[in-house]
Amino acid sequence: MGMRVGLGTDIHRLTSGHGLPLGGVLVACPFAAVADSDGDVLLHAVVDALLGAMGWGDIGERYPASAVRKGEASARFVQEVLAEMAAVGAAPVQLDCIINLETPRLGTVKTAIRESLAGLLRLEPGRVNVKAKTAEGLDSVGRSEAVSAQVVAQVEVP
Ligand code: MG
């Protein structure tokens, strides 16, 4: 087996709402993400990291707005890419993730996000690290205008 690495990033505009999906966990807060799907910025970055590791392009090519149902759960994108990877004998082995959000602080939900991601990727939670950062009041994240994520994925390929 060989090892590949992929990098994914994503950003979504915030609007007023009743919660943000992050890694499949709905985090209660007075925001919502502006998106065609449910706007799960972390899952979108995970998909791009997996696609990157496989050399398969990016999420925008695979899931243009016309291919996304309004508000649908982004888990479908992860599951479909995982299925395509499995079909060629590839699988993720480790993820390191950063969520950038000014407020609310994610300290109390990081573990739930980690477990959710691990379940989705069929990995032990110890192989899925989730970090949360604020932007110290700077830039679009710091002004609570946006939420963003970065993900590095290690993938095993035949
Ligand atoms: Mg996105």
Residues whose N, C-alpha, C, O or C-beta is under 5 A from the ligand:
A	BS01	MG	D10 I11 H44
